Amino acid sequence: MSLLTTLFNPRNFRIVIAAIATTCILSVLLFFPPGSQTSTSSLDIGQSQDLKSTTVPSIEITAVEPTAAETALITDLTQYFTDHPIQKPFKEKYGELGRRMRILRDWLSLAQASSNPATKALYLDAVEKVALTQFPFLTHPNHPSSSTHPIASLCARFEPKTAGIVIPTSDKTVRYAAHLIGALRGVLNSTLPIQVVYAGDSDLAPANRDLLASVAGRSALTSTPAAIDFLDILTVFDDATLQLRTGGWAIKAFAALASRFETVILADADAVFLQRPEVLLEHEAVVRHGALLFHDRLLWPHAFEGRHQWWHDQLRRPSAAMADSRVWTEEYAEEGDSGLVVLNKGRIDTLLGLLHICWQNSYEVREETTYKITYGDKESWWFGLELAGAEYEFSPHYGGIVGWERVDEQGSADGVCSFVIAHVDAKNRLLWYNGSLLKNKGQPGMENEYQVPEKWMIDADWIKGDRKQDQSCMVNGVIRDLTAEEKGILERSIELAKSLDGLVHTV
């Protein structure tokens, strides 16, 4: 059992509150009140703590029994947070919630460091009280313990030391999900378990769930395929505050949070892999920091002044990683591609960052601010991790392209064009791209047109199509050939997809 699960065992909360906090927290709160922003190094009691692994570097925390003055301070602070939860208008509250998440992170770290059961339970009880008012979606009428211990109830879902692929999908995207699952099992021979997440029968019909289960079984190259299961997100979170049935992108963050896997590889249904997803679990960013994100394309510098002003206003002291971002420093339009995200929820900082991400994608917040200032959920991932003080790492390259040669008027190849965004692994080899196996899934009349891409490019200049479904190109870079192995993976994936299309259409 992971330490995270042990920390949040509901039985530990029966111990009566007597004292809480430390001198370190006292100092932080005096000089950096909630709502202010400071650097992670100034606030952290140590490096972000991995709750089960000793391989993640950390500074040893010495547990100190709180004094009466510290007890009073934390009691008052907890009461203040519960009396004054984050409420609308939300636009100027993202940073304040991030500060509160950093304080909860530190309380959880202190609970982990304490060997005194009473002290440990006191920190955890304070966290539960604050979380209960900040995240009402964590409570659910079918889970009585969530009404008093929402974090404990949530963490009880996580299976220690597990990793798996989470695919949110619906009847609208089930075709692409079938292609993805078929390729994972039948082409790449991935043995990672898969969890398909949906929002009720009206979102993903039982017949389509049966179809995906059948695809996983029939496509597997082994006689005993790895498990695939289904999670109705409405059985975990209170949809009254989320409205995920019609939420589109919003379900993704909650799927990652609710999944039984401790380490989640969250993939859009239209993602296409050119390597086994198992390699993501060995990526240095996941091993070191517990979170791996991928960049979007570098487009439209200085085109969204209000967006950048808001980001900088809410995030006053960015991490070193963000300080190196070209979007942050040069005001390009979009930072993150959320088609693939890897998170280790067994880390305290990652878990708290994911809670912030989910808050950004809750109904009222996303409708008022998140989806108005940015495009869907894309930017909420890095923004939530940054604001909550969580460690994470972007793949160093901004989005590239995989497609076909662009030929200039003289007949010379000068770029690569397609309708997708490509990403590489830590060794600069093609890893995945978004947009499905179809040549252009967004263009009417091309619903059944497949074509194996031949070229790719990265770290070059974009020529963006006018509309989302229009072709875009990269130029002024090195045109690279897909390897025979990569083409073979895509050829087999496309042939499998064609065979599955008939099944999808009959459901």
Secondary structure, 3 states (H helix, E strand, C coil): CCHHHHHCCHHHHHCCCCCCCCHHHHHHHHHCCCCCCCCHHHHCCCCCCECCCCCCCCCCCCCCCCCHHHHHHHHHHHHHHHHCCCCCCCCCCHHHHHHHHHHHHHHHHHHHHCCCHHHHHHHHHHHHHHHHHHCHHHCECCEHHHHCCHHHHHHCCCEEEEEEEEEECCCCCHHHHHHHHHHHHHCCCCCCCEEEEECCCCCCCHHHHHHHHHHHHHHCCCCCCCCEEEEEHHHCCCHHHCCHHHCHHHHHHHHHHHCCEEEEEEECCCCEECCCCHHHHCCHHHHHHCEEEEECCCCCCCCCHHHHHHHHHHCCCCCHHHHCCHHHHHCCCCCEEEEEEEEECCEHHHHHHHHHHHHHCCHHHHHHHHHHHCCCCCCHHHHHHHHCCCCCEECCCCCEEEEEEEECCCCCEEEEEECCCEEECCCCCEEEECCCCECCCCCCCCCCCECCCCEEECCCEEECCCCCCCCEEEECCCCEECCHHHHHHHHHHHHHHHHHHHHHHHC
